[in-house]
Amino acid sequence: MRIFEDIEARRGWSAEEQLVLDQVRRVCDEVIRPNADRIDRTGEFPWDNVRALNALGLNGLFVPEAHGGAPMRFRLYLAVVKAISEACAATGIIYATTFHGMKPLIDFGTEAQKQRLLPAIAEGGLGALAITEPDAGSDATGMRTRFRPDGEEIVIDGGKIFITSGDVADRILLFGKWSEIDDAKAAISALVLEKGTPGFSVARLEEKMGHRGSSTAAIDFDGCRVPRANLIGAPGDGLKILFASLNKSRPSVAAHALGIARAAFGDMVAYMNERRQSGHRIVEFQGNQFSLADLATDLAMAEVWLDYVADLVESGASDFGLQASMAKMRASDLAMRIATEAVQMHGGYGYVRDFRVERLMRDAKITQIWEGTNQVHRQLIGRSFASK
């Protein structure tokens, strides 16, 4: 697959960045990939994988140096997400979710907040992002979680669903409505909830189709009291923080989806070169070659578009929401398409657990749903062409 090697070579990794990638790939080969099937079967949280990643200090890739990190380019972070997700999608999203939850603290928090809350993340702590509620999915204005100021504290009541790592996170970036602002949009605010806060509980853990090693929790808040010092920005700044955070988490989800797509494409090509029908390898049939050509072309284009989005982030661009939506939408649709084709090319073997493509197809599906369903992303992109 020379084309993908050429794309990788053009990323121009420095010696230090290449060393990080080599270490990540080694851990993926030695620890994460060998654990992936067992984790999927048992549904257990992959603590061994998390510890192996923490031994490399990978949270430091996005934590400022002043708070214990060793930050590098956003492009490198995306490459790390892809590599981990290719080995184990569940572990990949656990790592990426820490970035999703903590990047708004890094971007919008005060220096005092970062000094107090980030060192635990730099040392390997887990982060989570809590937005979704039963009546507030893609439309965040419908959330009902309530923040009530009480002196130097904020009292939290409500609940969230579908929260990745919600039961194990050391820090949760939580969105809710400020009780003293009577406007669905203007009331949305954000704060950091620390592990062990009284009144916080895990209502249940979901049994999922895929990503079974990544915990997905429904969490409740019953009179939780957090310091007002944990409020990010001012009351009512939440929607601005939310949109800015999604613009960076959506490329991260795209990288995660491309990791799954890479794994499925690689397994499919290997199998097609081994499997014989009617005296020929199935890769030699023209119809199958056409399918490979289409998938390889789309995969290469999705990789290059994500590089472009990374360039926008690294250049300090302030408005790249549509480009991020395009990256997330295309990568996740492609992950599902490649995984489905990989199962098809494996025939009956693709439908049983002896081959990884069965798991990859289940893992791919959620990427079209979280961080905004792809229907929402199509609406965002499509309506950008409407005349003002």
C-alpha positions as CSV (number, residue, x, y, z in Angstrom):
1,M,0.0,0.0,0.0
2,R,2.6,2.5,-1.2
3,I,0.1,5.3,-1.5
4,F,-0.4,5.4,2.3
5,E,3.3,5.2,2.9
6,D,3.8,8.3,0.7
7,I,1.1,10.2,2.7
8,E,2.8,9.3,5.9
9,A,6.2,10.3,4.6
10,R,4.9,13.8,3.6
11,R,3.9,14.5,7.2
12,G,7.5,15.4,7.9
13,W,7.8,14.1,11.4
14,S,10.7,15.4,13.4
15,A,13.1,13.0,15.0
16,E,11.3,13.5,18.4
17,E,7.8,13.0,16.8
18,Q,8.9,9.9,15.0
19,L,10.3,8.5,18.3
20,V,6.9,9.1,19.9
21,L,5.1,7.3,17.1
22,D,7.6,4.4,17.1
23,Q,7.0,4.0,20.9
24,V,3.2,4.1,20.5
25,R,3.3,1.5,17.7
26,R,5.5,-0.8,19.8
27,V,3.1,-0.6,22.7
28,C,0.2,-1.2,20.3
29,D,2.0,-4.3,18.9
30,E,3.1,-5.7,22.3
31,V,0.2,-4.8,24.6
32,I,-2.9,-3.2,23.1
33,R,-3.6,-5.3,20.0
34,P,-3.0,-8.6,21.8
35,N,-5.6,-7.5,24.5
36,A,-8.2,-6.2,22.1
37,D,-10.2,-9.4,21.4
38,R,-10.3,-10.4,25.1
39,I,-11.5,-6.9,26.1
40,D,-14.2,-7.0,23.5
41,R,-15.4,-10.4,24.7
42,T,-15.4,-9.6,28.4
43,G,-16.3,-5.9,28.3
44,E,-13.7,-5.2,31.0
45,F,-12.1,-1.8,31.1
46,P,-8.6,-2.0,29.6
47,W,-6.5,-0.8,32.5
48,D,-3.4,-2.6,31.3
49,N,-3.6,-0.7,28.0
50,V,-4.1,2.6,29.8
51,R,-1.1,2.0,32.0
52,A,1.0,1.1,29.0
53,L,0.0,4.4,27.3
54,N,0.6,6.4,30.5
55,A,4.1,4.9,30.7
56,L,4.8,6.8,27.5
57,G,3.4,10.0,29.0
58,L,0.9,10.4,26.1
59,N,-1.4,12.8,27.9
60,G,1.5,15.2,27.9
61,L,1.1,15.6,24.1
62,F,-1.7,18.1,24.7
63,V,-1.1,19.4,28.3
64,P,1.0,22.6,28.5
65,E,4.6,22.2,29.7
66,A,3.9,24.5,32.7
67,H,1.4,22.0,34.0
68,G,3.4,18.8,33.5
69,G,3.1,18.2,29.8
70,A,5.4,18.1,26.8
71,P,3.1,19.4,24.1
72,M,3.6,18.6,20.4
73,R,1.8,19.2,17.2
74,F,-1.9,18.5,16.9
75,R,-1.1,16.4,13.8
76,L,1.0,14.1,16.0
77,Y,-1.8,13.8,18.5
78,L,-4.1,12.7,15.7
79,A,-1.6,10.2,14.4
80,V,-1.3,8.7,17.9
81,V,-5.2,8.4,18.1
82,K,-5.2,6.6,14.7
83,A,-2.4,4.2,15.8
84,I,-4.1,3.3,19.1
85,S,-7.6,3.0,17.5
86,E,-6.2,0.7,14.7
87,A,-5.0,-1.7,17.4
88,C,-8.1,-1.3,19.7
89,A,-10.9,1.1,19.1
90,A,-12.0,1.0,22.7
91,T,-8.6,2.0,24.0
92,G,-8.3,4.7,21.3
93,I,-11.5,6.4,22.3
94,I,-10.6,6.3,26.0
95,Y,-7.4,8.1,25.2
96,A,-9.1,10.6,22.8
97,T,-11.9,11.3,25.3
98,T,-9.3,12.7,27.8
99,F,-8.3,15.2,25.2
100,H,-11.9,16.0,24.4
101,G,-12.8,16.7,28.0
102,M,-9.6,18.6,29.0
103,K,-8.8,20.7,25.9
104,P,-11.5,23.3,26.8
105,L,-9.9,23.6,30.2
106,I,-6.6,24.2,28.5
107,D,-8.0,26.7,26.0
108,F,-10.5,28.6,28.3
109,G,-9.4,27.9,31.9
110,T,-7.6,30.4,34.1
111,E,-3.9,29.8,35.0
112,A,-5.0,29.0,38.5
113,Q,-7.5,26.4,37.3
114,K,-4.9,24.8,35.0
115,Q,-2.3,24.7,37.8
116,R,-4.8,22.9,40.1
117,L,-6.6,20.6,37.7
118,L,-4.2,19.6,34.9
119,P,-1.2,18.0,36.7
120,A,-3.3,14.9,37.4
121,I,-4.1,14.6,33.7
122,A,-0.5,15.0,32.7
123,E,0.4,12.2,35.1
124,G,-2.1,9.9,33.3
125,G,-5.5,10.7,34.7
126,L,-8.6,10.1,32.6
127,G,-10.9,12.9,31.4
128,A,-14.5,12.8,30.3
129,L,-16.9,15.2,28.5
130,A,-20.5,15.3,29.8
131,I,-23.0,16.9,27.4
132,T,-25.7,14.4,26.4
133,E,-29.0,14.0,28.3
134,P,-32.1,11.9,27.5
135,D,-33.8,15.0,25.9
136,A,-30.6,16.8,24.8
137,G,-28.5,15.0,22.2
138,S,-27.4,17.0,19.2
139,D,-29.5,20.0,20.5
140,A,-27.6,20.9,23.6
141,T,-30.0,23.7,24.5
142,G,-32.4,21.0,25.7
143,M,-30.2,20.0,28.6
144,R,-31.7,20.2,32.1
145,T,-28.7,19.7,34.4
146,R,-28.7,22.7,36.7
147,F,-25.9,24.7,38.2
148,R,-27.1,26.8,41.2
149,P,-24.6,29.3,42.7
150,D,-24.4,29.1,46.5
151,G,-21.7,31.4,47.8
152,E,-18.3,30.1,46.9
153,E,-19.8,26.9,45.6
154,I,-22.0,25.6,42.8
155,V,-24.7,23.0,43.5
156,I,-25.3,20.6,40.6
157,D,-28.5,18.6,40.1
158,G,-29.4,16.5,37.1
159,G,-27.9,13.7,35.0
160,K,-26.1,12.8,31.8
161,I,-26.2,9.7,29.6
162,F,-23.8,8.1,27.1
163,I,-20.7,9.5,28.9
164,T,-17.5,7.8,27.7
165,S,-15.3,7.0,30.8
166,G,-17.9,8.7,33.0
167,D,-17.5,6.1,35.7
168,V,-13.6,6.2,35.8
169,A,-12.7,9.8,34.9
170,D,-10.6,11.8,37.2
171,R,-11.9,15.1,35.7
172,I,-15.2,15.6,33.9
173,L,-15.9,18.7,31.9
174,L,-19.6,19.1,32.7
175,F,-22.2,21.3,30.9
176,G,-25.3,22.5,32.5
177,K,-27.6,25.5,32.8
178,W,-27.0,28.4,35.2
179,S,-30.1,28.7,37.4
180,E,-30.1,32.5,37.4
181,I,-30.1,32.9,33.6
182,D,-33.6,32.4,32.1
183,D,-32.6,31.6,28.5
184,A,-32.0,28.1,27.0
185,K,-28.9,29.1,25.1
186,A,-27.5,31.9,27.3
187,A,-27.7,29.7,30.5
188,I,-25.4,27.0,29.3
189,S,-22.2,26.9,31.4
190,A,-19.3,24.6,31.9
191,L,-17.3,23.5,34.9
192,V,-14.9,20.8,35.9
193,L,-16.1,18.1,38.3
194,E,-13.4,16.2,40.2
195,K,-13.5,12.6,41.0
196,G,-14.9,11.7,44.4
197,T,-17.3,14.7,44.6
198,P,-20.1,13.9,47.1
199,G,-23.5,13.6,45.4
200,F,-22.0,12.2,42.1
201,S,-23.1,8.6,41.2
202,V,-23.0,6.2,38.3
203,A,-26.6,5.2,37.5
204,R,-25.6,2.4,35.1
205,L,-23.0,1.2,32.5
206,E,-24.3,0.5,29.0
207,E,-24.0,-2.8,27.3
208,K,-22.9,-1.8,23.8
209,M,-22.7,-3.2,20.3
210,G,-19.0,-2.2,20.0
211,H,-16.3,-0.4,21.9
212,R,-17.1,-2.9,24.7
213,G,-13.9,-2.2,26.6
214,S,-14.7,1.5,26.8
215,S,-17.1,2.3,29.6
216,T,-20.2,4.3,28.7
217,A,-22.0,5.6,31.8
218,A,-25.2,7.3,32.8
219,I,-24.2,9.6,35.6
220,D,-26.3,11.5,38.2
221,F,-25.7,14.6,40.3
222,D,-27.7,15.0,43.5
223,G,-26.7,18.2,45.3
224,C,-23.1,17.9,44.1
225,R,-21.1,20.9,45.5
226,V,-18.0,22.0,43.6
227,P,-15.9,25.1,44.1
228,R,-17.0,28.1,42.1
229,A,-13.4,28.2,41.1
230,N,-14.1,25.2,38.9
231,L,-16.4,27.2,36.6
232,I,-14.8,27.7,33.2
233,G,-15.2,31.2,32.0
234,A,-18.3,33.1,33.2
235,P,-21.9,31.8,33.7
236,G,-23.4,31.5,30.2
237,D,-20.1,31.0,28.4
238,G,-20.9,27.3,28.0
239,L,-22.2,27.3,24.4
240,K,-19.1,29.2,23.1
241,I,-16.9,26.7,25.0
242,L,-18.9,23.8,23.7
243,F,-18.7,24.8,20.0
244,A,-15.0,25.5,20.3
245,S,-14.3,22.2,22.0
246,L,-16.3,20.2,19.3
247,N,-14.2,21.9,16.6
248,K,-11.1,20.1,18.0
249,S,-12.7,16.9,19.2
250,R,-14.4,16.2,15.8
251,P,-11.0,15.9,14.0
252,S,-10.0,13.6,16.9
253,V,-13.0,11.4,16.3
254,A,-12.2,11.4,12.6
255,A,-8.7,10.1,13.5
256,H,-10.3,7.5,15.7
257,A,-12.6,6.4,12.8
258,L,-9.7,6.3,10.3
259,G,-7.8,4.0,12.7
260,I,-10.7,1.6,12.5
261,A,-10.9,2.1,8.7
262,R,-7.1,1.3,8.4
263,A,-7.5,-1.9,10.4
264,A,-10.4,-3.1,8.3
265,F,-8.8,-2.2,5.0
266,G,-5.5,-3.9,6.0
267,D,-7.3,-7.1,7.1
268,M,-9.4,-7.1,3.9
269,V,-6.4,-6.8,1.6
270,A,-4.5,-9.5,3.4
271,Y,-7.4,-11.9,3.3
272,M,-8.1,-11.2,-0.4
273,N,-4.5,-12.0,-1.2
274,E,-4.7,-15.3,0.6
275,R,-8.3,-16.6,0.0
276,R,-8.8,-18.6,-3.3
277,Q,-12.0,-19.3,-5.2
278,S,-12.1,-21.1,-8.5
279,G,-8.4,-21.4,-8.6
280,H,-7.8,-17.6,-8.2
281,R,-7.0,-15.3,-5.3
282,I,-10.2,-13.2,-4.7
283,V,-8.1,-10.1,-5.1
284,E,-7.6,-11.0,-8.8
285,F,-11.3,-10.7,-9.6
286,Q,-12.0,-7.4,-11.4
287,G,-15.1,-6.5,-9.4
288,N,-13.2,-6.9,-6.2
289,Q,-10.3,-4.8,-7.5
290,F,-12.8,-2.0,-8.3
291,S,-14.1,-2.1,-4.8
292,L,-10.5,-1.9,-3.4
293,A,-9.7,1.0,-5.8
294,D,-12.7,3.0,-4.5
295,L,-12.0,2.4,-0.9
296,A,-8.3,3.1,-1.1
297,T,-8.9,6.3,-3.0
298,D,-11.5,7.5,-0.4
299,L,-9.2,6.5,2.5
300,A,-6.3,8.4,1.0
301,M,-8.5,11.5,0.5
302,A,-9.8,11.3,4.1
303,E,-6.3,11.1,5.4
304,V,-5.2,14.1,3.5
305,W,-8.2,16.2,4.4
306,L,-7.5,15.4,8.1
307,D,-4.0,16.7,7.6
308,Y,-5.5,19.9,6.2
309,V,-7.7,20.3,9.2
310,A,-4.6,19.7,11.5
311,D,-2.8,22.5,9.5
312,L,-5.7,24.9,10.2
313,V,-5.6,24.1,14.0
314,E,-1.8,24.5,14.1
315,S,-1.9,27.8,12.2
316,G,-4.3,29.3,14.8
317,A,-7.3,29.5,12.5
318,S,-10.4,30.6,14.5
319,D,-13.1,29.3,12.2
320,F,-12.8,25.7,10.9
321,G,-16.0,24.2,12.1
322,L,-17.2,23.1,8.7
323,Q,-13.9,21.6,7.8
324,A,-14.0,19.6,11.1
325,S,-17.5,18.5,10.4
326,M,-16.4,17.3,6.9
327,A,-13.5,15.4,8.4
328,K,-15.7,13.7,11.1
329,M,-18.5,12.9,8.7
330,R,-16.4,11.5,5.9
331,A,-14.0,9.5,8.1
332,S,-16.8,7.9,10.1
333,D,-18.9,7.0,7.0
334,L,-15.8,5.5,5.4
335,A,-15.0,3.5,8.5
336,M,-18.4,1.9,8.4
337,R,-18.2,1.3,4.7
338,I,-14.8,-0.2,4.7
339,A,-15.6,-2.4,7.7
340,T,-18.8,-3.6,6.0
341,E,-16.9,-4.4,2.8
342,A,-14.2,-6.2,4.8
343,V,-16.9,-8.5,6.3
344,Q,-18.3,-9.1,2.9
345,M,-14.9,-10.0,1.4
346,H,-14.4,-12.5,4.2
347,G,-17.6,-14.2,3.3
348,G,-19.0,-16.3,6.1
349,Y,-15.8,-16.0,8.1
350,G,-16.4,-12.3,8.4
351,Y,-19.6,-12.9,10.4
352,V,-17.9,-15.0,13.1
353,R,-15.6,-13.8,15.8
354,D,-12.6,-15.7,14.6
355,F,-11.7,-12.8,12.4
356,R,-11.2,-9.2,13.6
357,V,-13.4,-7.6,10.9
358,E,-16.5,-8.7,12.8
359,R,-15.5,-6.6,15.7
360,L,-14.3,-3.7,13.5
361,M,-17.8,-3.5,11.9
362,R,-19.4,-3.2,15.3
363,D,-16.8,-0.7,16.5
364,A,-17.2,1.5,13.3
365,K,-20.9,2.1,13.7
366,I,-20.8,4.5,16.7
367,T,-18.4,6.8,14.9
368,Q,-21.3,7.9,12.7
369,I,-23.3,8.8,15.8
370,W,-21.2,10.5,18.5
371,E,-19.8,14.0,18.4
372,G,-22.9,14.9,16.4
373,T,-24.7,12.4,14.2
374,N,-23.7,12.5,10.6
375,Q,-27.2,13.8,9.7
376,V,-26.4,16.9,11.8
377,H,-23.1,17.3,10.1
378,R,-24.7,17.1,6.7
379,Q,-27.2,19.8,7.8
380,L,-24.4,22.0,9.1
381,I,-22.4,21.7,5.9
382,G,-25.4,21.9,3.6
383,R,-26.9,25.0,5.1
384,S,-23.6,26.9,4.9
385,F,-24.4,27.3,1.2
386,A,-27.7,29.0,1.8
387,S,-27.7,32.7,0.7
388,K,-27.7,35.1,3.6
